[in-house]
Amino acid sequence: MTEYLIVVALIAVAAIGVYTLLGQTIRNQTAGLALEVSGQDAASAISGARSQANTAQSQAATRKGLDNYNADNR
């Protein structure tokens, strides 16, 4: 039972990390999809998703350690 709890905790931590990194991109893409399905123009939502994806990519490429742990929150 303990092993299952550890696996579930690791999956939860990984999901939180992925959502933190890509959350805004996913929300913009979902909004664009909803707008297109409803027959509206989703150019602004698609543009927002593109810019958030570029931001996520640049943040993923930076080295993170204890010396710059809280740098994004300043």
TAMO-V955752 format. One record per backbone hydrogen bond with DSSP energy under -0.5 kcal/mol. NH is the residue of the N-H (numbers start at 0). CO is the residue of the C=O. If there is no record, write none. Layout:
# TAMO-V955752
NH	CO
NH	CO
This chain:
# TAMO-V955752
4	0
5	1
6	2
7	3
8	4
9	5
10	6
11	7
12	8
13	9
14	10
15	11
16	12
17	13
18	14
19	15
20	16
21	17
22	18
25	21
26	22
27	23
28	24
29	25
30	26
31	27
32	28
33	29
34	30
35	31
36	32
37	33
38	35
39	34
45	41
46	42
47	43
48	44
49	45
50	46
51	47
52	48
53	49
54	50
55	51
56	52
57	53
58	54
59	55
60	56
61	57
61	58
67	64
68	65
70	67
72	69
73	70
